[in-house]
């Protein structure tokens, strides 16, 4: 009996090591991150950034390599959507230790792009700090003088995994996979 338990534990450890090594070697798994879009929680991944410091920050955040692709900084503004990243305020899971990122365009709209222009949001000292879950809230606070925004000219590829009313997923067998977009189930 004792021998069977040891064998089971050994097999489980070997399987875990195999999964970790495979993920590290292939880069096949990029852990999803939480953000906000239109007042709702979403999930997304960071895959590439145009700036090495931004890529290093995101790599440290998700423990998965974010590649430097400098040409993302040259993408025309018309092809970019926005992401708002908080530099201070409430502590959270954002890349700079603030609240989660806020996004502006859902994959269900023509304004959607996985390519994002990085906008840093900084609370002013006298402001009443709170969590924002939509771009409208961020822009309203900026208009009231509670915060400042700075567009850095950094491009980041941040494809969505989930969004209000939908999600991305794989269908089919392991050998013939197809990316499908479908509405969320109630």
MDAnalysis code that builds the backbone (N, CA, C; Angstrom):
import MDAnalysis as mda
import numpy as np

u = mda.Universe.empty(558, n_residues=186, atom_resindex=np.repeat(np.arange(186), 3), trajectory=True)
u.add_TopologyAttr("name", ["N", "CA", "C"] * 186)
u.add_TopologyAttr("resid", np.arange(1, 187))
u.add_TopologyAttr("resname", ["UNK", "UNK", "UNK", "UNK", "UNK", "UNK", "UNK", "UNK", "UNK", "UNK", "UNK", "UNK", "UNK", "UNK", "UNK", "UNK", "UNK", "UNK", "UNK", "UNK", "UNK", "UNK", "UNK", "UNK", "UNK", "UNK", "UNK", "UNK", "UNK", "UNK", "UNK", "UNK", "UNK", "UNK", "UNK", "UNK", "UNK", "UNK", "UNK", "UNK", "UNK", "UNK", "UNK", "UNK", "UNK", "UNK", "UNK", "UNK", "UNK", "UNK", "UNK", "UNK", "UNK", "UNK", "UNK", "UNK", "UNK", "UNK", "UNK", "UNK", "UNK", "UNK", "UNK", "UNK", "UNK", "UNK", "UNK", "UNK", "UNK", "UNK", "UNK", "UNK", "UNK", "UNK", "UNK", "UNK", "UNK", "UNK", "UNK", "UNK", "UNK", "UNK", "UNK", "UNK", "UNK", "UNK", "UNK", "UNK", "UNK", "UNK", "UNK", "UNK", "UNK", "UNK", "UNK", "UNK", "UNK", "UNK", "UNK", "UNK", "UNK", "UNK", "UNK", "UNK", "UNK", "UNK", "UNK", "UNK", "UNK", "UNK", "UNK", "UNK", "UNK", "UNK", "UNK", "UNK", "UNK", "UNK", "UNK", "UNK", "UNK", "UNK", "UNK", "UNK", "UNK", "UNK", "UNK", "UNK", "UNK", "UNK", "UNK", "UNK", "UNK", "UNK", "UNK", "UNK", "UNK", "UNK", "UNK", "UNK", "UNK", "UNK", "UNK", "UNK", "UNK", "UNK", "UNK", "UNK", "UNK", "UNK", "UNK", "UNK", "UNK", "UNK", "UNK", "UNK", "UNK", "UNK", "UNK", "UNK", "UNK", "UNK", "UNK", "UNK", "UNK", "UNK", "UNK", "UNK", "UNK", "UNK", "UNK", "UNK", "UNK", "UNK", "UNK", "UNK", "UNK", "UNK", "UNK", "UNK", "UNK", "UNK", "UNK", "UNK", "UNK", "UNK"])
u.atoms.positions = np.array([
    [0.821, -1.199, 0.000],
    [0.000, 0.000, 0.000],
    [0.867, 1.266, 0.000],
    [1.876, 1.263, 0.890],
    [2.770, 2.412, 0.981],
    [3.503, 2.628, -0.348],
    [3.903, 1.535, -0.971],
    [4.609, 1.613, -2.255],
    [3.704, 2.227, -3.329],
    [2.427, 1.866, -3.359],
    [1.475, 2.416, -4.332],
    [1.311, 3.928, -4.161],
    [1.264, 4.377, -2.940],
    [1.138, 5.823, -2.678],
    [2.371, 6.549, -3.182],
    [3.537, 6.003, -2.937],
    [4.781, 6.627, -3.406],
    [4.811, 6.680, -4.928],
    [4.390, 5.615, -5.577],
    [4.356, 5.579, -7.044],
    [3.382, 6.634, -7.579],
    [2.218, 6.754, -6.986],
    [1.231, 7.741, -7.432],
    [1.784, 9.159, -7.259],
    [2.398, 9.434, -6.131],
    [2.981, 10.767, -5.896],
    [4.092, 11.041, -6.898],
    [4.937, 10.080, -7.147],
    [6.032, 10.246, -8.111],
    [5.494, 10.528, -9.513],
    [4.485, 9.802, -9.935],
    [3.877, 10.028, -11.255],
    [3.275, 11.427, -11.327],
    [2.587, 11.855, -10.275],
    [1.983, 13.194, -10.260],
    [3.051, 14.279, -10.361],
    [4.147, 14.116, -9.626],
    [5.236, 15.100, -9.679],
    [5.854, 15.128, -11.074],
    [6.092, 13.979, -11.666],
    [6.662, 13.923, -13.012],
    [5.744, 14.584, -14.038],
    [4.444, 14.360, -13.905],
    [3.494, 15.003, -14.822],
    [3.521, 16.514, -14.663],
    [3.582, 16.999, -13.443],
    [3.624, 18.440, -13.198],
    [4.895, 19.052, -13.788],
    [6.020, 18.384, -13.593],
    [7.285, 18.869, -14.158],
    [7.192, 18.903, -15.680],
    [6.630, 17.868, -16.278],
    [6.482, 17.827, -17.734],
    [5.659, 19.018, -18.230],
    [4.549, 19.305, -17.580],
    [3.701, 20.428, -17.994],
    [4.453, 21.749, -17.865],
    [5.139, 21.953, -16.762],
    [5.878, 23.204, -16.549],
    [6.984, 23.364, -17.580],
    [7.742, 22.315, -17.830],
    [8.836, 22.383, -18.814],
    [8.276, 22.621, -20.212],
    [7.210, 21.940, -20.575],
    [6.606, 22.117, -21.890],
    [6.123, 23.549, -22.077],
    [5.465, 24.089, -21.083],
    [4.999, 25.474, -21.178],
    [6.163, 26.435, -21.331],
    [7.212, 26.223, -20.556],
    [8.370, 27.115, -20.617],
    [9.081, 27.024, -21.963],
    [9.205, 25.824, -22.512],
    [9.931, 25.637, -23.764],
    [9.139, 26.097, -24.981],
    [7.838, 25.885, -24.975],
    [7.040, 26.214, -26.159],
    [6.409, 27.594, -26.085],
    [6.267, 28.136, -24.878],
    [5.595, 29.419, -24.747],
    [4.134, 29.332, -25.122],
    [3.597, 28.120, -25.116],
    [2.239, 27.903, -25.599],
    [1.177, 28.477, -24.673],
    [1.515, 28.641, -23.426],
    [0.524, 29.112, -22.475],
    [0.935, 30.484, -21.970],
    [0.093, 31.439, -22.201],
    [0.295, 32.772, -21.654],
    [-0.842, 33.005, -20.670],
    [-0.534, 33.224, -19.416],
    [-1.599, 33.321, -18.423],
    [-2.485, 34.545, -18.640],
    [-3.795, 34.364, -18.522],
    [-4.701, 35.497, -18.702],
    [-4.639, 36.460, -17.524],
    [-4.957, 37.708, -17.812],
    [-4.937, 38.796, -16.844],
    [-6.341, 39.393, -16.793],
    [-6.710, 39.921, -15.647],
    [-8.018, 40.533, -15.479],
    [-7.954, 42.029, -15.768],
    [-8.981, 42.542, -16.442],
    [-9.128, 43.970, -16.700],
    [-10.608, 44.309, -16.720],
    [-10.919, 45.526, -17.186],
    [-12.317, 45.962, -17.258],
    [-12.640, 46.543, -18.630],
    [-13.876, 46.301, -19.062],
    [-14.408, 46.842, -20.303],
    [-15.895, 47.101, -20.100],
    [-16.315, 48.315, -20.339],
    [-17.742, 48.663, -20.241],
    [-18.369, 48.229, -18.921],
    [-17.627, 48.388, -17.820],
    [-18.164, 48.083, -16.506],
    [-18.094, 46.636, -16.096],
    [-17.541, 45.775, -16.934],
    [-17.495, 44.350, -16.620],
    [-16.064, 43.823, -16.652],
    [-15.840, 42.759, -15.896],
    [-14.528, 42.132, -15.858],
    [-14.293, 41.352, -17.147],
    [-13.063, 41.436, -17.654],
    [-12.658, 40.693, -18.847],
    [-11.347, 39.975, -18.558],
    [-10.942, 39.098, -19.463],
    [-9.659, 38.419, -19.380],
    [-8.930, 38.631, -20.703],
    [-7.607, 38.810, -20.620],
    [-6.793, 39.049, -21.810],
    [-5.379, 38.557, -21.558],
    [-4.562, 38.577, -22.598],
    [-3.158, 38.204, -22.457],
    [-2.284, 39.307, -23.039],
    [-1.046, 39.359, -22.551],
    [-0.022, 40.248, -23.116],
    [0.893, 39.353, -23.946],
    [1.071, 39.652, -25.216],
    [1.965, 38.808, -26.014],
    [3.208, 39.543, -26.490],
    [3.065, 40.793, -26.927],
    [4.204, 41.580, -27.397],
    [4.021, 43.035, -26.991],
    [5.152, 43.742, -26.861],
    [5.136, 45.183, -26.576],
    [6.259, 45.836, -27.367],
    [6.065, 47.093, -27.748],
    [7.075, 47.783, -28.552],
    [8.251, 48.295, -27.723],
    [8.087, 48.405, -26.425],
    [9.105, 48.975, -25.553],
    [9.700, 47.886, -24.648],
    [11.042, 47.780, -24.607],
    [11.663, 46.733, -23.782],
    [11.318, 46.829, -22.291],
    [11.232, 48.039, -21.744],
    [10.908, 48.183, -20.314],
    [9.473, 47.731, -20.035],
    [8.564, 48.073, -20.942],
    [7.175, 47.636, -20.784],
    [7.105, 46.111, -20.890],
    [7.805, 45.542, -21.860],
    [7.816, 44.079, -22.016],
    [8.371, 43.406, -20.759],
    [9.427, 43.969, -20.176],
    [9.996, 43.402, -18.947],
    [9.008, 43.489, -17.786],
    [8.317, 44.624, -17.666],
    [7.324, 44.794, -16.599],
    [6.206, 43.776, -16.737],
    [5.703, 43.594, -17.965],
    [4.616, 42.640, -18.198],
    [5.082, 41.194, -18.003],
    [6.313, 40.900, -18.412],
    [6.878, 39.569, -18.214],
    [6.930, 39.243, -16.723],
    [7.405, 40.189, -15.919],
    [7.483, 39.983, -14.464],
    [6.087, 39.822, -13.865],
    [5.122, 40.533, -14.418],
    [3.758, 40.476, -13.895],
    [3.108, 39.115, -14.127],
    [3.243, 38.575, -15.342],
    [2.528, 37.348, -15.700],
    [3.409, 36.097, -15.664],
    [4.687, 36.275, -15.409],
    [5.622, 35.143, -15.361],
    [5.605, 34.348, -16.665],
    [5.458, 35.062, -17.758],
    [5.495, 34.479, -19.088],
    [6.106, 35.543, -19.999],
    [7.023, 35.150, -20.830],
    [7.782, 36.111, -21.639],
    [6.879, 36.912, -22.578],
    [7.001, 38.236, -22.481],
    [6.348, 39.157, -23.405],
    [7.446, 39.637, -24.347],
    [7.253, 39.399, -25.637],
    [8.276, 39.707, -26.628],
    [8.336, 41.195, -26.941],
    [9.523, 41.667, -27.304],
    [9.699, 43.048, -27.756],
    [9.572, 43.053, -29.272],
    [8.591, 43.802, -29.764],
    [8.371, 43.974, -31.200],
    [8.297, 45.476, -31.434],
    [9.467, 46.091, -31.695],
    [9.517, 47.553, -31.782],
    [8.621, 48.142, -32.851],
    [8.296, 47.387, -33.886],
    [7.444, 47.911, -34.952],
    [6.018, 48.199, -34.477],
    [5.608, 47.669, -33.336],
    [4.275, 47.981, -32.811],
    [4.129, 49.478, -32.509],
    [5.238, 50.154, -32.241],
    [5.187, 51.600, -31.982],
    [4.889, 52.384, -33.256],
    [5.055, 51.746, -34.425],
    [4.826, 52.415, -35.710],
    [3.429, 52.166, -36.286],
    [2.624, 51.396, -35.591],
    [1.267, 51.105, -36.064],
    [0.468, 52.404, -36.072],
    [-0.240, 52.719, -37.163],
    [-1.021, 53.958, -37.215],
    [-2.071, 54.010, -36.101],
    [-2.295, 55.201, -35.574],
    [-3.260, 55.387, -34.483],
    [-4.635, 54.834, -34.840],
    [-5.009, 54.898, -36.111],
    [-6.328, 54.408, -36.536],
    [-6.464, 52.890, -36.385],
    [-5.341, 52.185, -36.260],
    [-5.376, 50.728, -36.118],
    [-5.249, 50.282, -34.664],
    [-5.148, 51.252, -33.750],
    [-4.967, 50.937, -32.338],
    [-6.226, 51.238, -31.541],
    [-6.504, 50.397, -30.575],
    [-7.486, 50.716, -29.543],
    [-6.664, 51.186, -28.334],
    [-7.316, 51.523, -27.247],
    [-6.610, 52.053, -26.080],
    [-6.687, 51.117, -24.891],
    [-5.647, 51.177, -24.065],
    [-5.662, 50.548, -22.752],
    [-5.192, 51.619, -21.768],
    [-5.882, 51.671, -20.633],
    [-5.577, 52.651, -19.594],
    [-4.984, 51.906, -18.404],
    [-3.722, 52.235, -18.076],
    [-2.963, 51.564, -17.034],
    [-2.709, 52.564, -15.906],
    [-3.006, 52.160, -14.688],
    [-2.939, 53.056, -13.533],
    [-1.582, 52.980, -12.852],
    [-0.985, 54.150, -12.626],
    [0.348, 54.232, -12.023],
    [0.299, 54.347, -10.510],
    [-0.843, 54.748, -9.970],
    [-0.983, 54.917, -8.522],
    [-2.448, 54.727, -8.148],
    [-2.810, 55.090, -6.949],
    [-4.189, 54.925, -6.509],
    [-4.339, 53.646, -5.710],
    [-5.471, 53.014, -5.860],
    [-5.739, 51.782, -5.124],
    [-4.791, 50.684, -5.576],
    [-4.320, 49.898, -4.635],
    [-3.437, 48.777, -4.959],
    [-4.250, 47.678, -5.630],
    [-3.631, 47.040, -6.616],
    [-4.345, 45.990, -7.333],
    [-3.416, 45.154, -8.179],
    [-4.008, 44.451, -9.143],
    [-3.273, 43.509, -9.982],
    [-2.795, 44.109, -11.299],
    [-2.860, 45.427, -11.445],
    [-2.384, 46.070, -12.663],
    [-0.875, 45.950, -12.787],
    [-0.329, 46.194, -13.966],
    [1.107, 45.995, -14.189],
    [2.001, 46.900, -13.352],
    [1.479, 48.046, -12.903],
    [2.276, 48.957, -12.086],
    [1.815, 48.940, -10.631],
    [1.054, 47.916, -10.259],
    [0.612, 47.759, -8.883],
    [-0.696, 48.455, -8.564],
    [-1.305, 49.102, -9.562],
    [-2.594, 49.766, -9.369],
    [-3.738, 48.851, -9.766],
    [-4.878, 49.464, -9.936],
    [-6.060, 48.691, -10.302],
    [-5.861, 48.017, -11.661],
    [-6.679, 47.015, -11.989],
    [-6.575, 46.384, -13.309],
    [-6.805, 47.384, -14.445],
    [-6.260, 47.062, -15.610],
    [-6.363, 47.925, -16.793],
    [-7.817, 48.101, -17.228],
    [-8.066, 49.225, -17.904],
    [-9.387, 49.502, -18.470],
    [-9.226, 49.583, -19.991],
    [-10.119, 48.906, -20.717],
    [-10.061, 48.818, -22.179],
    [-11.216, 49.555, -22.814],
    [-11.022, 49.963, -24.078],
    [-12.091, 50.684, -24.742],
    [-12.835, 49.925, -25.815],
    [-12.476, 48.952, -26.444],
    [-13.285, 48.415, -27.537],
    [-13.439, 46.903, -27.422],
    [-14.659, 46.447, -27.508],
    [-14.981, 45.027, -27.444],
    [-14.750, 44.373, -28.806],
    [-14.398, 43.093, -28.831],
    [-14.250, 42.383, -30.105],
    [-15.531, 42.345, -30.934],
    [-16.643, 42.701, -30.344],
    [-17.906, 42.703, -31.084],
    [-18.148, 44.022, -31.817],
    [-17.203, 44.970, -31.713],
    [-17.364, 46.270, -32.373],
    [-16.319, 46.451, -33.474],
    [-16.577, 47.363, -34.397],
    [-15.613, 47.644, -35.464],
    [-14.402, 48.404, -34.945],
    [-14.489, 48.992, -33.758],
    [-13.365, 49.730, -33.181],
    [-12.342, 48.799, -32.513],
    [-12.671, 47.509, -32.400],
    [-11.779, 46.575, -31.709],
    [-10.478, 46.365, -32.459],
    [-9.410, 46.306, -31.693],
    [-8.110, 45.871, -32.177],
    [-7.389, 45.244, -30.997],
    [-6.702, 44.122, -31.198],
    [-5.908, 43.578, -30.096],
    [-4.671, 44.442, -29.833],
    [-4.327, 45.295, -30.798],
    [-3.182, 46.194, -30.644],
    [-3.629, 47.429, -29.874],
    [-2.919, 47.712, -28.787],
    [-3.336, 48.765, -27.866],
    [-2.286, 49.852, -27.744],
    [-2.764, 51.092, -27.646],
    [-1.904, 52.224, -27.320],
    [-1.904, 52.352, -25.798],
    [-0.720, 52.400, -25.202],
    [-0.585, 52.480, -23.749],
    [-0.829, 53.906, -23.271],
    [-1.819, 54.065, -22.394],
    [-2.152, 55.347, -21.774],
    [-1.969, 55.203, -20.273],
    [-1.021, 55.964, -19.700],
    [-0.803, 55.906, -18.260],
    [-1.760, 56.868, -17.563],
    [-2.408, 56.395, -16.510],
    [-3.359, 57.184, -15.740],
    [-2.760, 57.393, -14.354],
    [-2.672, 58.667, -13.931],
    [-2.100, 58.994, -12.625],
    [-3.080, 59.850, -11.842],
    [-3.422, 59.378, -10.650],
    [-4.310, 60.141, -9.772],
    [-3.575, 61.353, -9.227],
    [-4.270, 62.489, -9.130],
    [-3.720, 63.673, -8.477],
    [-3.871, 63.494, -6.967],
    [-2.984, 64.133, -6.172],
    [-2.971, 63.902, -4.725],
    [-4.301, 64.152, -4.002],
    [-5.057, 65.158, -4.373],
    [-6.283, 65.498, -3.642],
    [-7.508, 64.719, -4.124],
    [-7.341, 63.859, -5.112],
    [-8.486, 63.161, -5.713],
    [-9.032, 62.073, -4.791],
    [-10.309, 61.786, -4.955],
    [-10.968, 60.691, -4.237],
    [-10.773, 59.415, -5.063],
    [-9.781, 58.625, -4.700],
    [-9.379, 57.453, -5.476],
    [-10.455, 56.365, -5.388],
    [-10.745, 55.748, -6.525],
    [-11.722, 54.667, -6.608],
    [-11.375, 53.781, -7.797],
    [-12.040, 52.650, -7.910],
    [-11.804, 51.722, -9.021],
    [-12.681, 52.138, -10.191],
    [-12.070, 52.202, -11.376],
    [-12.811, 52.476, -12.608],
    [-12.960, 51.177, -13.380],
    [-14.137, 51.000, -13.982],
    [-14.394, 49.809, -14.771],
    [-14.794, 50.133, -16.196],
    [-14.699, 51.413, -16.578],
    [-15.032, 51.798, -17.952],
    [-14.219, 53.022, -18.346],
    [-14.048, 53.179, -19.642],
    [-13.326, 54.337, -20.163],
    [-14.093, 55.623, -19.852],
    [-15.424, 55.566, -19.882],
    [-16.230, 56.753, -19.577],
    [-15.909, 57.271, -18.170],
    [-15.756, 56.376, -17.207],
    [-15.416, 56.793, -15.840],
    [-14.037, 57.441, -15.797],
    [-13.074, 56.870, -16.525],
    [-11.720, 57.423, -16.560],
    [-11.746, 58.828, -17.167],
    [-12.423, 58.981, -18.293],
    [-12.467, 60.283, -18.975],
    [-13.244, 61.328, -18.179],
    [-14.289, 60.912, -17.476],
    [-15.029, 61.845, -16.612],
    [-14.135, 62.369, -15.498],
    [-13.348, 61.473, -14.874],
    [-12.433, 61.887, -13.806],
    [-11.344, 62.811, -14.352],
    [-10.890, 62.548, -15.559],
    [-9.890, 63.433, -16.175],
    [-10.499, 64.811, -16.407],
    [-11.731, 64.876, -16.910],
    [-12.410, 66.158, -17.163],
    [-12.617, 66.931, -15.865],
    [-12.821, 66.235, -14.750],
    [-12.992, 66.893, -13.444],
    [-11.652, 67.274, -12.813],
    [-10.538, 66.934, -13.465],
    [-9.218, 67.291, -12.956],
    [-8.709, 66.382, -11.850],
    [-9.274, 65.182, -11.719],
    [-8.857, 64.264, -10.658],
    [-7.624, 63.448, -11.025],
    [-7.352, 63.351, -12.314],
    [-6.221, 62.542, -12.754],
    [-5.658, 63.096, -14.049],
    [-4.495, 62.597, -14.403],
    [-3.880, 62.961, -15.679],
    [-3.679, 61.690, -16.490],
    [-3.644, 61.860, -17.810],
    [-3.379, 60.737, -18.703],
    [-2.230, 61.111, -19.624],
    [-1.399, 60.133, -19.911],
    [-0.267, 60.334, -20.802],
    [-0.183, 59.153, -21.767],
    [-0.276, 59.473, -23.058],
    [-0.123, 58.437, -24.091],
    [1.363, 58.347, -24.426],
    [1.941, 57.163, -24.247],
    [3.396, 57.011, -24.328],
    [3.943, 56.696, -25.710],
    [3.104, 56.354, -26.664],
    [3.621, 55.943, -27.965],
    [4.115, 54.506, -27.953],
    [3.639, 53.725, -26.977],
    [4.001, 52.311, -26.850],
    [2.820, 51.481, -27.329],
    [3.104, 50.514, -28.184],
    [2.078, 49.593, -28.642],
    [2.216, 48.257, -27.939],
    [1.069, 47.661, -27.586],
    [1.061, 46.358, -26.911],
    [0.005, 45.481, -27.573],
    [0.357, 44.246, -27.856],
    [-0.618, 43.286, -28.369],
    [-1.283, 42.621, -27.169],
    [-2.612, 42.833, -27.009],
    [-3.347, 42.360, -25.843],
    [-4.666, 41.724, -26.277],
    [-4.621, 40.580, -26.947],
    [-5.873, 39.960, -27.393],
    [-6.749, 39.551, -26.215],
    [-8.026, 39.646, -26.421],
    [-9.030, 39.364, -25.407],
    [-9.347, 37.889, -25.364],
    [-9.547, 37.351, -24.161],
    [-10.030, 35.991, -23.988],
    [-11.512, 35.983, -23.674],
    [-11.945, 36.980, -22.889],
    [-13.364, 37.144, -22.586],
    [-13.706, 38.620, -22.697],
    [-14.971, 38.906, -22.891],
    [-15.473, 40.274, -22.954],
    [-16.960, 40.219, -22.652],
    [-17.586, 41.365, -22.366],
    [-19.016, 41.337, -22.078],
    [-19.791, 40.683, -23.226],
    [-20.449, 39.581, -22.939],
    [-21.261, 38.893, -23.937],
    [-20.524, 37.904, -24.808],
    [-19.239, 37.634, -24.550],
    [-18.540, 36.689, -25.413],
    [-17.245, 36.184, -24.820],
    [-16.680, 35.209, -25.500],
    [-15.401, 34.652, -25.101],
    [-14.750, 33.979, -26.294],
    [-13.465, 33.763, -26.190],
    [-12.693, 33.096, -27.232],
    [-12.395, 31.693, -26.748],
    [-12.333, 30.754, -27.651],
    [-12.001, 29.397, -27.231],
    [-11.617, 28.523, -28.405],
    [-11.082, 27.385, -28.063],
    [-10.677, 26.419, -29.072],
    [-11.736, 25.347, -29.190],
    [-12.007, 24.927, -30.415],
    [-12.904, 23.801, -30.637],
    [-12.183, 22.791, -31.513],
    [-12.688, 21.582, -31.536],
    [-12.076, 20.552, -32.379],
    [-11.118, 19.690, -31.599],
    [-10.422, 18.822, -32.304],
    [-9.475, 17.919, -31.670],
    [-8.137, 18.608, -31.526],
    [-7.252, 18.005, -30.769],
    [-5.927, 18.587, -30.549],
    [-5.156, 18.743, -31.856],
    [-5.384, 17.872, -32.832],
    [-4.624, 17.944, -34.079],
    [-5.245, 18.930, -35.083],
    [-6.528, 19.237, -34.943],
    [-7.197, 20.170, -35.864],
    [-8.004, 21.166, -35.055],
    [-7.318, 22.166, -34.552],
    [-7.996, 23.161, -33.730],
    [-8.390, 24.352, -34.566],
    [-9.498, 24.939, -34.203],
    [-9.965, 26.151, -34.872],
    [-10.385, 27.150, -33.814],
    [-9.972, 28.377, -33.994],
    [-10.342, 29.430, -33.057],
    [-11.771, 29.859, -33.352],
    [-12.591, 29.863, -32.353],
    [-13.998, 30.235, -32.506],
    [-14.344, 31.339, -31.528],
    [-15.221, 32.208, -31.925],
    [-15.751, 33.241, -31.046],
    [-17.212, 32.896, -30.859],
    [-17.686, 32.899, -29.648],
    [-19.072, 32.587, -29.426],
    [-19.601, 33.398, -28.248],
    [-20.914, 33.588, -28.209],
    [-21.485, 34.326, -27.081],
    [-21.318, 33.551, -25.790],
    [-21.237, 34.290, -24.696],
    [-21.146, 33.642, -23.395],
    [-22.429, 32.896, -23.098],
    [-22.268, 31.840, -22.361],
    [-23.445, 31.098, -21.925],
    [-24.000, 31.778, -20.686],
    [-25.351, 31.802, -20.557],
    [-25.919, 32.460, -19.368],
    [-25.576, 31.738, -18.099],
])
